[in-house]
Amino acid sequence: MVAACSLALGVAAPAVALAQPGAQPPAGDQTSSGQASSGQAPSGETSSGTSSDLPSAGQAPSGGSPSGHVQAAQPAPGLQVWTTYQGAALAWLKGQAAAYGQQFDKQVEITSMKLGDIKQRALVEADKGKAADLFVGVPHDQFSALADAGVLADMGNYATGRYLASLSAQAARAFRYQGTLYGLPLSVQGPALIVNSDLVPTVPSTYAQLKKVAASLTGGGQYGFAVDAGNFYYAYGWLRTFGGYVFGTDAQGNADPTDLGLASAGSVAGLEELKALRFQDGLLPPDSSYAALRKLFVTGKLAMIYDGPWAIPAIARAKIPVVVAPMPPLADGTPWHGLMNVDGVLVNHYSTDRVGAANLAKWLTQVDAQAALARQAGSIPASPQALARVHSDAIIHGFGEALQDAVAIPNVPAMGTVWGPMDDALGSILASPGSDVKAILARAAATIGNP
């Protein structure tokens, strides 16, 4: 059966290695709207594991009043958070902020807004001291303009090796841009193989077997396997798995838009295979648009689909029993490499409490917090360790396993020039059995390389 998203659990205050607070100017006063309550804070912990110099609530600061009386401790400066989260994810964020605030005696004010508003306001207001200290739930392919404008802090100064080692390799690279780490990954999403377990009791173990099973289930208005093949977000899985690529990488692992691989031999081979699914194998429905395929699946007329977690609510409402698994490997063992999005936490370079903001970012992205977000909001953890803690949720765990070999969408601005020409190329490739894949991709690459 479709696994229900886990219910919210109480959020404990886990021990995390936090950065040593420095002599930062105090942050401005915060309003009470959306604040997480702050309470008594035990001594913090520095990145080296030693006790920090933050006084706990109620502890007198060094020195006293001119009259010799001990002064009352002042509340720690507050932090502002702008987030794209809503609903259960926003409730998770508020709970985590409250726990952080209690432990470190900081108020945290949270404002939910659209991604476009976060980006625009940060670009305009950050250097004036009017933007939030922290941006939560920002996709990894949507922050480059903020980095280019100098809005974002270098998180390489704060991220521990242990934290980075807890991520999949692609998730760890997602927020690196021009050699700098600008964000800490929190969750991932992307497509996997979704199987109607009534129609396919055993998930195919190889791509060839998937095609064989699909063929046996195709006919009379029923289909064994389908994908929105005209959408490059999905079609990328074929292009990359068969040896192609979008951009190459430089020696530091940064995407290199001058090395465009969309017309490479591997890219041609991958999209030849995608074309064969429609014309040679006869597996794809005549109408393979996303809406048409979703309708087929929720009515039990499609056995397997390559789709993302955004498809699960409709499938659950239709009471279709499913298994989520990685797309099976090729015959030679090559794993499937689809695309994925990574959401993360970014820190404002102009924050007057950059260390406090970085510590909250680390708090939100550590393993326990990622697992809690998965249980509460159904997100897929960026950390394999956090994913292991929600293994009982077969849907979340299935997507998480599928995304271990996924490729994060290139986060360079040049990626914006790829989507339209490649969607157009796919339309031409899938228009007829005689389409020239190599020539079509060469034209698309020329368009992208010379916009």
matplotlib code that plots the C-alpha trace (Angstrom):
import matplotlib.pyplot as plt

x = [0.0, 1.0, 2.9, 1.5, 3.8, 5.0, 3.4, 5.3, 7.5, 8.7, 11.9, 14.6, 17.5, 20.4, 24.0, 25.6, 29.1, 28.5, 30.9, 32.5, 30.6, 32.7, 32.4, 29.4, 27.4, 23.9, 21.1, 18.2, 15.0, 12.7, 8.9, 6.9, 5.2, 6.3, 8.9, 10.0, 10.2, 13.6, 14.4, 17.3, 20.4, 23.1, 26.7, 27.2, 29.8, 32.4, 33.4, 36.3, 33.9, 35.0, 32.6, 31.7, 31.8, 28.1, 26.6, 23.5, 20.2, 20.3, 24.1, 25.6, 28.0, 31.5, 31.7, 28.8, 27.0, 28.9, 27.2, 28.6, 25.3, 25.2, 23.3, 20.5, 21.4, 20.1, 18.3, 20.6, 20.1, 17.4, 17.6, 15.3, 14.5, 12.9, 11.6, 9.7, 8.2, 4.4, 2.2, 3.9, 7.4, 6.8, 5.6, 8.8, 10.9, 9.1, 9.7, 13.3, 13.8, 12.1, 14.4, 17.4, 16.2, 15.7, 19.2, 21.0, 18.7, 17.9, 14.6, 14.0, 11.4, 10.2, 8.5, 7.1, 7.2, 7.5, 11.0, 10.9, 10.2, 13.0, 15.5, 14.3, 14.2, 17.6, 19.2, 17.7, 17.8, 20.7, 23.5, 21.2, 20.8, 17.1, 17.2, 16.8, 19.9, 18.9, 17.1, 15.6, 14.2, 16.0, 16.5, 20.2, 19.7, 18.1, 20.8, 23.5, 22.3, 22.5, 26.0, 27.1, 25.7, 27.7, 24.6, 25.6, 28.1, 30.8, 29.5, 32.8, 33.9, 31.2, 30.3, 32.1, 33.8, 31.5, 28.4, 29.6, 30.6, 27.0, 25.6, 25.5, 28.3, 25.9, 24.0, 27.3, 28.2, 24.8, 25.5, 29.0, 29.3, 32.5, 34.5, 32.6, 30.1, 27.1, 24.5, 23.9, 21.7, 18.5, 16.3, 16.3, 13.6, 13.6, 12.1, 12.2, 10.4, 6.9, 5.4, 1.8, 2.5, -0.8, 0.3, 4.0, 4.6, 8.4, 10.4, 12.5, 16.2, 17.6, 16.5, 16.2, 13.9, 11.8, 11.3, 10.4, 7.9, 6.4, 6.0, 4.0, 1.6, 1.1, -2.0, -5.7, -5.4, -3.1, 0.6, 3.5, 5.8, 5.8, 7.6, 6.9, 9.5, 9.2, 10.2, 14.0, 13.8, 12.7, 14.5, 17.8, 17.9, 18.3, 20.8, 23.1, 22.7, 23.8, 26.9, 25.8, 26.0, 24.9, 28.0, 31.4, 33.2, 36.5, 39.3, 37.4, 34.2, 32.4, 30.1, 31.8, 29.3, 32.0, 32.0, 28.6, 27.9, 24.3, 25.4, 28.0, 27.9, 26.5, 23.7, 22.8, 22.7, 20.5, 17.9, 18.0, 16.9, 14.2, 12.9, 13.0, 10.7, 8.1, 8.6, 10.6, 9.4, 5.9, 5.8, 5.0, 1.3, 0.5, -0.2, 2.7, 2.1, 2.4, -1.3, -2.2, 0.3, -0.8, -4.4, -3.4, -1.6, -4.3, -6.9, -4.8, -4.0, -0.3, 1.9, 5.1, 6.0, 9.2, 8.0, 8.7, 7.3, 4.9, 2.9, 2.3, -0.7, -2.8, -1.8, -2.6, -6.0, -6.7, -5.7, -3.2, -0.7, 2.8, 6.4, 9.0, 12.4, 15.5, 15.2, 17.0, 20.6, 21.7, 22.9, 26.5, 25.7, 25.6, 23.3, 20.5, 21.4, 18.4, 18.2, 17.4, 16.7, 18.3, 16.8, 19.0, 19.8, 21.8, 23.2, 23.1, 26.7, 25.5, 23.9, 25.0, 25.0, 26.5, 27.9, 24.4, 22.8, 25.4, 24.8, 21.1, 21.7, 23.8, 21.1, 18.5, 20.5, 22.0, 20.8, 18.1, 16.5, 16.5, 14.8, 12.2, 11.4, 10.9, 8.6, 6.6, 6.4, 7.3, 10.5, 13.4, 16.6, 19.8, 21.7, 21.8, 22.1, 18.9, 17.3, 18.1, 16.2, 13.0, 13.4, 9.9, 8.3, 8.7, 7.8, 10.3, 13.0, 12.3, 12.8, 15.9, 17.5, 16.7, 18.3, 21.6, 22.9, 21.0, 22.8, 22.0, 20.7, 23.7, 23.5, 25.1, 23.0, 23.8, 21.5, 18.6, 19.4, 19.1, 15.5, 13.7, 15.9, 16.1, 12.3, 12.0, 14.6, 12.7, 9.5, 11.3, 12.9, 9.7, 7.7, 8.5, 10.4, 12.6, 13.9, 17.6, 18.6, 22.2, 21.3, 18.6, 20.9, 23.6, 21.2, 20.0, 23.6, 24.4, 21.4, 22.4, 26.0, 25.1, 21.9]
y = [0.0, 3.6, 4.5, 7.5, 10.3, 10.0, 12.1, 14.8, 13.8, 15.9, 17.7, 17.2, 19.5, 17.5, 18.2, 19.8, 21.3, 25.0, 27.8, 30.0, 33.2, 36.2, 39.9, 40.5, 43.6, 43.0, 42.3, 44.7, 44.3, 41.7, 41.8, 39.2, 37.9, 34.4, 34.2, 31.0, 31.4, 31.6, 30.1, 29.1, 28.3, 26.0, 26.8, 26.3, 24.2, 25.4, 23.7, 22.1, 20.8, 23.1, 25.2, 28.5, 31.9, 32.6, 33.2, 31.2, 33.0, 34.8, 34.7, 38.1, 39.4, 40.3, 43.6, 45.4, 48.7, 51.8, 51.3, 47.8, 46.1, 43.1, 43.9, 41.7, 39.7, 41.0, 38.7, 37.5, 39.2, 37.7, 36.1, 36.6, 33.7, 34.0, 30.7, 29.2, 26.6, 26.4, 23.9, 21.0, 22.1, 25.5, 23.9, 21.8, 24.9, 26.7, 23.8, 23.5, 27.3, 27.1, 24.3, 26.2, 29.4, 27.6, 26.1, 29.3, 32.0, 33.5, 34.6, 33.5, 35.3, 33.3, 34.7, 32.5, 34.0, 33.1, 32.2, 35.1, 37.5, 36.2, 36.6, 40.0, 41.4, 39.9, 41.4, 44.9, 44.9, 42.8, 45.4, 47.9, 45.5, 44.9, 41.3, 38.1, 36.5, 33.1, 31.8, 28.4, 26.1, 27.7, 25.4, 24.9, 26.1, 29.4, 31.1, 32.0, 35.6, 36.1, 34.7, 36.9, 39.9, 39.1, 38.5, 35.1, 34.1, 31.4, 28.4, 26.6, 28.5, 26.8, 23.4, 20.6, 17.7, 15.3, 17.1, 17.2, 13.5, 12.7, 13.8, 12.1, 13.3, 15.2, 16.8, 17.9, 19.6, 21.2, 24.4, 24.9, 27.7, 29.0, 27.1, 28.4, 26.5, 28.9, 26.6, 23.5, 20.9, 19.9, 17.9, 16.5, 15.6, 14.0, 11.2, 7.5, 4.4, 4.2, 0.8, -0.3, -3.4, -5.0, -5.1, -5.6, -7.6, -7.6, -4.5, -5.2, -5.6, -4.3, -1.8, -4.5, -6.5, -3.3, -3.1, -6.7, -6.5, -3.3, -4.9, -7.8, -5.3, -3.1, -3.4, -2.8, 0.6, -0.6, 0.4, -1.1, 1.9, 5.5, 8.8, 12.4, 12.0, 15.5, 17.1, 17.4, 17.2, 13.5, 12.8, 13.7, 10.3, 8.6, 11.1, 10.9, 7.2, 6.3, 8.5, 12.0, 15.2, 18.8, 20.7, 19.3, 20.1, 21.9, 20.6, 21.8, 20.1, 23.3, 23.2, 24.4, 25.9, 26.1, 22.3, 21.5, 17.8, 17.8, 16.6, 14.1, 10.5, 9.5, 12.1, 10.9, 7.3, 8.1, 10.0, 7.4, 4.9, 7.2, 7.5, 3.7, 3.4, 5.1, 3.9, 0.7, -0.8, 0.7, 1.3, 5.0, 6.1, 8.3, 11.1, 11.0, 14.4, 14.6, 15.1, 12.1, 9.8, 10.7, 10.0, 6.6, 5.7, 6.7, 4.8, 1.6, 1.6, 2.3, -0.2, 1.8, 5.5, 7.5, 10.4, 12.3, 12.6, 15.3, 12.5, 10.6, 12.6, 11.9, 8.2, 7.9, 9.5, 7.0, 4.1, 2.7, 0.4, 1.4, 0.6, 3.4, 2.2, 3.4, 3.0, -0.3, -0.3, -1.0, -4.5, -3.6, -2.4, 1.3, 2.9, 5.3, 9.0, 11.2, 14.9, 16.1, 19.3, 20.1, 22.5, 24.1, 26.8, 30.0, 32.7, 36.4, 37.7, 41.1, 39.5, 41.2, 37.8, 35.7, 33.1, 32.7, 32.4, 29.8, 27.9, 27.8, 26.6, 23.8, 23.0, 22.7, 20.5, 18.0, 14.4, 14.4, 17.6, 16.2, 13.0, 15.0, 17.1, 13.8, 12.4, 15.7, 17.0, 14.0, 15.5, 13.3, 13.9, 15.0, 12.9, 9.1, 8.8, 10.7, 8.7, 5.5, 6.8, 6.9, 3.6, 2.5, 5.1, 3.1, 6.0, 8.5, 5.8, 4.6, 8.1, 8.6, 5.4, 6.4, 9.8, 8.5, 8.3, 11.4, 14.5, 17.9, 20.3, 22.5, 25.6, 28.0, 30.7, 29.1, 26.2, 28.6, 28.5, 24.7, 23.9, 25.5, 24.3, 20.8, 20.5, 21.7, 19.1, 16.3, 17.4, 17.0, 13.7, 12.1, 13.5, 10.7, 7.5, 9.0, 11.9, 12.5, 12.6, 13.5, 16.4, 17.7, 17.7, 19.4, 22.2, 22.5, 22.6, 25.4, 27.4, 27.0, 27.8, 30.9, 32.3]
z = [0.0, -0.4, 2.8, 4.6, 5.5, 9.1, 11.8, 13.6, 16.4, 19.3, 18.4, 20.9, 21.3, 19.9, 20.5, 17.4, 17.0, 16.7, 15.7, 18.3, 18.7, 17.8, 18.5, 16.2, 16.5, 18.0, 15.6, 15.4, 17.5, 16.3, 16.2, 18.1, 15.0, 14.1, 16.8, 18.3, 22.1, 23.7, 27.0, 29.2, 27.2, 28.4, 27.4, 23.7, 22.0, 19.7, 16.4, 18.3, 20.9, 23.8, 25.9, 24.3, 26.0, 25.7, 29.1, 30.0, 30.6, 34.0, 34.2, 34.9, 32.3, 33.3, 35.1, 36.9, 37.1, 38.3, 41.7, 42.0, 41.6, 39.3, 36.1, 34.8, 31.7, 28.4, 25.9, 23.2, 19.8, 17.6, 14.2, 11.2, 8.9, 5.5, 4.2, 1.3, 3.6, 4.3, 6.1, 7.8, 6.7, 8.2, 11.5, 11.5, 11.0, 13.9, 16.2, 15.3, 15.8, 19.2, 20.3, 19.1, 20.7, 24.1, 24.0, 23.0, 24.3, 20.9, 19.5, 15.9, 13.8, 10.8, 7.7, 5.0, 1.5, -2.2, -3.5, -6.0, -3.2, -1.0, -3.9, -4.9, -1.4, -0.5, -3.6, -2.8, 1.0, 2.2, 2.0, 3.8, 6.8, 6.1, 4.9, 7.0, 8.6, 7.1, 4.0, 4.4, 1.7, -1.3, -4.3, -5.2, -8.8, -7.7, -5.6, -8.1, -8.5, -4.8, -4.7, -7.6, -5.8, -2.7, -0.6, 0.7, 3.3, 2.6, 4.5, 4.1, 7.2, 9.2, 7.7, 9.5, 7.6, 9.4, 8.2, 4.6, 4.8, 5.9, 2.5, -0.8, -3.2, -5.4, -2.5, -1.1, -4.4, -5.0, -3.2, -4.4, -6.9, -8.4, -5.8, -2.7, -0.5, -0.2, 1.4, 3.5, 1.9, 3.8, 1.4, -2.1, -4.6, -8.1, -10.1, -9.4, -10.7, -9.3, -9.7, -9.3, -7.2, -8.1, -11.8, -11.2, -8.0, -8.4, -9.4, -12.5, -11.7, -15.0, -17.6, -20.1, -17.8, -17.2, -21.0, -21.2, -18.3, -19.8, -23.2, -21.7, -20.1, -23.1, -25.3, -25.3, -23.8, -21.0, -20.8, -18.9, -18.6, -19.5, -18.9, -19.9, -22.6, -24.1, -20.8, -20.5, -16.7, -17.1, -20.4, -18.8, -17.2, -20.5, -21.8, -18.7, -18.0, -21.6, -21.3, -22.2, -20.1, -20.1, -18.9, -18.1, -14.9, -14.2, -11.9, -8.8, -9.8, -10.9, -13.9, -17.0, -19.5, -22.2, -22.2, -23.6, -24.0, -25.3, -28.7, -27.5, -28.6, -25.2, -25.3, -28.8, -27.6, -24.7, -26.7, -29.4, -26.7, -25.5, -29.1, -29.4, -26.5, -28.5, -32.1, -32.0, -28.7, -28.9, -25.1, -24.8, -25.2, -28.1, -25.7, -23.3, -21.8, -18.0, -17.4, -19.6, -18.0, -14.5, -15.5, -16.9, -13.7, -11.2, -13.1, -13.1, -16.8, -16.5, -14.5, -14.1, -14.4, -14.0, -11.8, -8.7, -5.1, -6.3, -8.0, -4.7, -3.3, -6.4, -6.4, -2.7, -3.2, -6.0, -3.6, -6.1, -4.2, -5.2, -4.6, -5.2, -6.3, -8.3, -12.0, -12.7, -14.0, -17.5, -18.4, -17.7, -14.2, -15.0, -12.4, -13.4, -13.2, -13.2, -12.2, -8.7, -6.9, -3.5, -1.1, 1.5, 4.0, 3.1, 5.4, 4.7, 4.4, 5.8, 8.9, 12.1, 13.8, 11.1, 13.5, 15.1, 11.7, 10.7, 13.9, 13.2, 9.7, 11.0, 13.6, 10.9, 8.6, 11.1, 10.8, 13.5, 12.1, 8.6, 9.8, 11.7, 8.6, 6.7, 9.3, 9.7, 6.1, 3.9, 2.6, 1.4, 3.5, 1.8, 4.3, 3.8, 7.6, 8.1, 5.3, 7.2, 10.2, 8.2, 6.5, 7.7, 5.3, 2.1, -0.1, 1.3, 1.6, -2.0, -3.4, -1.2, -2.5, -6.1, -5.7, -4.3, -7.9, -9.2, -10.5, -9.1, -11.7, -12.7, -10.6, -13.1, -14.8, -18.2, -17.3, -17.9, -21.6, -21.8, -20.9, -23.8, -26.7, -25.2, -24.8, -28.5, -29.5, -27.7, -29.5, -32.8, -31.9, -30.8, -33.7, -36.1, -36.4, -39.0, -36.9, -36.9, -33.3, -33.9, -36.1, -33.9, -30.8, -32.8, -33.6, -30.0, -28.8, -31.3, -30.1, -26.4, -27.1, -29.1, -27.4]

ax = plt.figure().add_subplot(projection="3d")
ax.plot(x, y, z, "-o")
ax.set_aspect("equal")
plt.show()
